[in-house]
Amino acid sequence: MDIEIIKAKVRQGHFVISSHADQEASDEDIDIAEICDAILNDEMLEQYADTGRGESCLVLGFVDDRPIHVVCGWRREDVVIITVYIPKLPKFVDPWTRRSSR
C-alpha cells in the first residue's frame, strides 16, 4: 500500500471507519480527528498481503505525544480504517516493536 495515497484520501475525506474501529477508538478514547492526525503524521510499520479481504497496513502516528496504531485497507476507492488502538503491553513493548511471542 502506498502511504502517500492513503494520506491524500484521508485529507480529501475519502475514508470510512469500520464498526470494529469505531468501537476500539471509543474504548481507547480516540476521536476521529486524532485518527486522521495519526494517519497524516505517520510511518508505515507493516504491510499485509491480500488474504481475501484486500491488502492492508499498520501505521503508527503520534497525537500530542500519544502513539496511535491504525490498520488501514481499501473499500472500493476509499480508505477503510479497520482498527485503531494504543500500542501497549502485552502485544507491544513500545510503539514500534511487537513483543516476542516466545
N, C-alpha and C positions, 0 to 999 in steps of 0.2 A: 504494500500500500504506500502511496505517496503522501507523506505528511503535509506537504505544501498544498496539495489538492484538498485534503481534509480541512486544513485551516481556512482555505478560501471558501469552502462550502459552509463552514461554521460562521465565518464573517458575513456571508450572504443570507444566513438564516435557513440554509438548506440542510437541516438535521432534524432527526426525531429521537425521542428518548423512549427506550423500551419500558414497559411496565416494571420489569425487574430493576432496571437502572433507577427508575423513579423511586421505587421502594428502598433500594440501597442508599440513594442520595438522602432520602428522608431519615433513614436510620443513622446516617453519619453526619447529619446536619450540614449537608452541602446543597446549595441552591443552584439554579440553572445558570446564573451569571458566573458563579465560581466554576462550574463545569466548563463553560465557554472559555473563561480566562485560563483554566488549566490546559485546555487544548491549544489555545493560541500561544501559550508560553511553555511549550512542552518539548520533550525529546521522546523519540520512539524507543522503547526498551525492547520490545519483542514483536515479531510478526508471526502470524499463524496462518497456515495453509488453509485452503478451502476444504472443509471436512463435510461438505454437504449443505452448509448454510452460507457459504461465501467466505472469503478471506477476512481476517480481522487483525487488529494490532493493539498492543498495550502501550499507552503513552503515560508519561509522568509530567505533571505540571505543578508549579507551586503557586499558591494564592496566599498572600500575606504570610509567607514562610511555612505554610501548611502544605505538605505533599498530598497530591491527589492523583490516583491512578484512574484512567479512563480506558475502557476497552471499546474500540470503535470498529464498525463494519460498514457494510453498504446495504441499503434498502432502496432498490431501483437506482435513482440518481442522487439520493440523499445519503448523508452520513447517518448511521444509526448508532446511538450511544447504547451499547449492550449492557454495560455495568459500570459502576463508579464506586470507589471506596478509598479510604485512607490506608496506605500500606503500613502494616504493623505486625508484630509477632502474633501468632506463631508462623505465619506464612512468609513474612519479610523481616530481615534483620535491619534493613534500612530501606529508604525509598527505591534504591537501585538494585538491591540484592535479595533474591529469594533465599529462604532458609533451606539448607541441605535437607533432603528427605531421607537421610540415612537412619 
